[in-house]
């Protein structure tokens, strides 16, 4: 089983956002989408889960055109954890996870014992048993991400699409969320912001810039000082993680003469 993007191009409001994207996500592998803001990561993911229709190219699931599948059939294979994590209605955690069972039901079907057992197992696997009766909208960002991953597990899909799942989370929850995802053995395509974390958890990465693929490969091959400078316009040191051997980024301060000091002007005035 595999997910393949072949020559994918997406236009929004008459403007080409991503062009001629080729990405292969092999069965059971964790592939990271990297690139600066505006490089096209979210646009690519939204084309996969049908928010944007491609202007050209295909999204293939096991060689079949995903966009020609019935929505219910596609949802049985691919689960999505998008950036937005608030909901309009006041669902409990248990109810949020139960939504993952929707592709396996007909209209107006009631929840049965299989549904309830699947939801309980999914909640247990992400360690959210103590949250089941809590309102989803009252949870912290890290707790919400765990619940949304539980919903994806309950959905029974074997592919998981993640759009910056660690965005706005503190380091504890960043690690917990990615460790959860990496440990499930699902086929994962994730847009990631932190390159060091991507190097720790991804089997391979695809680096984007200006709506096009710059390069793909192992984190060690792709996450280099030269590639970061090319794609992000930033100077960093890339060192070897002392435990894993994966690339780890260290920011470098600008050496330009006359670079502005940190903070607003008033904060630099003398008190004397």
C-alpha positions in Angstrom: 0.0 0.0 0.0 1.2 3.5 -0.8 0.2 7.1 -1.3 1.7 8.8 -4.3 1.4 12.3 -5.6 2.2 12.4 -9.3 2.6 15.7 -11.1 0.3 17.5 -8.6 -0.4 21.1 -9.3 -3.0 23.3 -7.5 -4.4 26.7 -8.4 -6.2 29.0 -5.9 -8.0 32.1 -7.2 -6.3 31.7 -10.5 -2.8 31.6 -9.1 -0.6 28.5 -9.2 0.3 27.6 -5.6 2.1 24.3 -6.1 3.5 22.9 -9.3 4.4 19.4 -10.5 4.7 17.8 -7.1 5.9 14.2 -7.0 6.0 12.6 -3.6 5.9 8.9 -2.7 4.7 7.8 0.8 5.5 4.1 1.1 3.5 1.7 3.2 4.1 2.1 6.9 6.6 5.0 6.5 6.6 8.5 8.1 7.2 11.2 5.5 7.6 14.8 6.5 6.8 17.8 4.3 9.2 20.7 5.1 9.5 24.2 3.9 9.0 27.8 4.9 5.6 29.5 5.4 3.9 29.8 2.0 5.9 27.0 0.4 2.8 24.9 -0.3 2.8 22.3 2.5 -0.8 22.8 3.6 -2.0 23.2 0.0 -0.6 19.8 -0.9 -2.3 18.2 2.1 -5.6 19.9 1.3 -5.5 18.5 -2.2 -5.2 15.0 -0.7 -8.3 15.5 1.5 -10.3 17.3 -1.2 -10.4 20.8 0.1 -8.6 21.9 -3.1 -9.1 20.1 -6.5 -5.8 19.7 -8.4 -5.4 21.7 -11.6 -3.2 18.8 -12.9 -1.7 15.5 -11.7 -3.1 12.8 -9.5 -3.3 11.6 -5.9 -3.0 7.8 -6.0 -3.8 5.4 -3.2 -2.5 1.9 -4.0 -2.4 3.0 -7.6 -6.1 4.1 -7.7 -7.2 7.7 -8.1 -8.1 8.8 -4.6 -10.1 11.8 -5.8 -12.4 9.5 -7.8 -13.3 7.4 -4.7 -16.5 7.8 -2.8 -15.9 10.1 0.2 -16.9 7.3 2.6 -14.4 4.8 0.9 -11.6 7.4 1.0 -12.4 8.2 4.7 -12.0 4.5 5.6 -8.4 4.7 4.3 -7.2 8.2 5.1 -7.6 10.1 8.3 -6.8 13.8 8.7 -5.6 15.9 11.6 -5.8 19.5 10.4 -4.4 22.6 12.0 -7.8 23.9 13.2 -8.7 22.2 16.5 -11.8 24.1 17.8 -15.3 22.9 17.1 -18.6 24.8 16.9 -20.5 22.3 19.1 -19.7 21.4 22.7 -18.7 17.8 22.1 -17.2 15.7 24.9 -13.9 13.9 24.1 -15.7 10.6 23.8 -18.1 12.2 21.3 -15.3 13.7 19.3 -13.6 10.3 19.0 -16.8 8.6 18.1 -17.0 10.9 15.0 -14.2 8.8 13.6 -16.7 5.9 13.2 -18.9 7.9 10.7 -17.4 6.3 7.6 -18.4 2.9 8.8 -22.1 3.7 9.3 -25.1 4.4 7.2 -27.2 7.5 7.8 -29.0 7.5 11.1 -27.2 4.4 12.4 -26.8 4.4 16.2 -23.5 3.7 17.9 -23.2 0.0 18.7 -20.9 -2.1 20.9 -18.3 -2.3 18.1 -18.2 1.5 17.9 -18.0 1.9 21.6 -15.2 -0.7 22.0 -13.2 0.9 19.1 -13.5 4.4 20.6 -12.5 3.1 24.1 -9.5 1.4 22.6 -8.4 4.5 20.6 -8.7 6.7 23.7 -6.7 4.2 25.7 -4.0 4.0 23.1 -3.4 7.8 23.2 -3.6 7.9 27.0 -6.7 10.1 27.3 -8.9 8.0 29.5 -9.2 10.7 32.1 -10.5 13.2 29.6 -13.5 11.2 28.1 -16.2 13.4 29.8 -14.4 16.7 29.3 -15.5 19.2 26.7 -13.2 19.1 23.8 -13.0 22.9 23.6 -11.7 23.2 27.1 -8.6 21.1 26.5 -5.1 22.3 26.0 -3.5 22.2 22.6 -1.6 19.0 23.3 -4.6 17.3 24.7 -6.7 18.3 21.7 -4.1 16.8 19.4 -4.1 13.5 21.3 -7.9 13.4 21.0 -7.8 14.1 17.3 -5.3 11.3 16.8 -7.6 9.0 18.8 -10.4 9.9 16.4 -8.1 9.0 13.5 -7.4 5.6 15.1 -11.1 5.0 15.7 -11.7 5.8 12.0 -9.8 2.7 11.2 -7.7 4.3 8.4 -4.3 3.1 7.6 -3.0 6.5 6.3 -2.7 9.6 8.4 -2.4 13.2 7.1 -1.1 15.7 9.6 -1.0 19.5 9.0 1.6 20.9 11.4 0.5 18.8 14.4 3.0 20.3 16.8 2.2 23.9 15.9 1.8 26.1 19.1 2.6 23.2 21.4 5.3 23.2 24.1 8.2 20.8 23.8 6.6 18.1 26.0 3.5 17.8 23.8 5.5 18.1 20.6 7.5 15.0 21.6 4.4 13.2 22.9 2.4 13.8 19.7 5.1 12.7 17.3 6.0 9.7 19.4 2.4 8.6 19.4 2.1 9.0 15.6 5.5 7.3 14.9 4.6 4.4 17.2 1.3 3.4 15.5 2.9 2.0 12.3 0.5 3.9 10.1 1.5 5.4 6.8 2.0 9.1 7.6 2.4 12.3 5.6 2.9 15.3 7.9 3.7 19.0 7.3 6.2 19.8 10.0 7.6 23.2 11.2 10.5 22.0 13.4 13.3 20.5 11.3 15.1 19.0 14.2 11.9 17.1 15.3 11.3 16.1 11.7 14.8 14.6 11.6 14.1 12.7 14.8 10.8 11.1 13.7 10.6 11.0 9.9 11.9 8.1 7.7 12.2 10.5 4.9 11.5 14.2 4.2 10.5 16.4 1.2 11.7 20.0 1.2 9.6 22.6 -0.6 10.2 26.2 -1.6 8.0 28.5 -3.7 5.5 25.7 -4.4 8.0 23.2 -5.8 10.0 20.3 -4.5 13.6 21.2 -3.8 14.8 17.8 -2.8 13.6 14.5 -1.1 15.5 11.9 0.8 16.6 10.9 4.3 16.6 13.6 6.9 20.4 13.5 7.0 20.6 14.0 3.3 18.1 16.8 3.1 18.4 18.8 6.3 21.8 20.4 5.7 22.9 24.0 6.3 23.0 24.6 2.6 19.5 23.3 2.0 18.1 25.3 4.9 19.8 28.5 3.6 18.4 27.8 0.1 14.8 27.1 1.2 14.4 29.3 4.2 17.0 32.0 3.7 18.4 31.4 7.1 21.9 30.6 8.3 22.0 27.7 10.8 24.5 25.2 12.2 23.5 21.6 11.6 25.1 19.2 14.0 24.7 15.5 14.7 22.3 14.6 17.5 24.5 13.0 20.2 22.1 10.1 20.8 20.4 9.5 17.5 22.9 10.8 14.9 20.1 12.8 13.2 20.5 16.4 12.1 19.9 19.0 14.8 19.6 22.7 14.0 21.3 25.5 16.0 20.3 29.0 15.0 23.0 31.5 14.3 22.8 35.3 15.1 23.2 37.7 12.2 26.7 39.2 11.9 25.5 42.1 9.8 26.7 45.5 11.0 23.9 47.7 12.3 21.5 44.8 12.8 18.6 46.0 15.1 18.7 45.1 18.7 15.9 43.0 20.2 12.9 44.7 21.7 11.2 48.0 21.0 13.2 51.2 21.1 11.8 52.3 24.5 13.2 49.1 26.1 16.7 50.2 25.3 16.6 53.7 26.9 18.7 54.3 30.0 16.9 54.8 33.3 19.5 57.4 34.3 
